[in-house]
Amino acid sequence: MHVFSIRYKTEERLCLLYVSCRGNSFTNISASCIFLMFTGLLKSDSLLLPGRHPMNLAMLLGNVGAMSMFLKSGDYNTGMAMLGTTTALSSIMGITLTMAIGE
């Protein structure tokens, strides 16, 4: 029995939990970067990393892989590890996408 199925009875709710975790981490990091840019605590020049598009694509694919592992695994520790993985990947992706926007 899936550990999360006791609390979240359907796979749609699990998917919603996963997407919510990813979206919140991305939004919070992006908003923090923009706030720091507007207050002048962070340089507002564009940060154009070489190979940023393949890097962002790899992080997106990593998020998709973590989501599939999260949905298919019945282990609590694996589920929590995949939520942590998607939080980390989404946070890094939020930084790379937001910092590319400059003056």
C-alpha positions, 0 to 999 in steps of 0.5 A: 500500500502506498504510504501517501494513499492513506492521507491522499486517496487518489493519484491526482491528489499526489500529483497535485502535492508534487506540482504544488511543491515544485511550484512553490519552491520555484516561485519563492526563489524567483520572488526572492531574487527579484526582490533582491534585484529591486532593492539593490542588494543583488546586481541586476545585470543579466546572468547569461550562463553558457549552456543554460538552455540545456541545463534548464532542460536537464533540470526539467527532465530531472523533475519529471523523473522525480515525479514519476518515481514519486508516483510509482514508489510506495516507500515513504523515504523515497517519496520524501527524497523525491520531494526534496529533489524536486524542491532543490531542482526547482530552486536552482531553476528559479535562480537560473531563469530569474537571473537571466532577466536583467536591465 
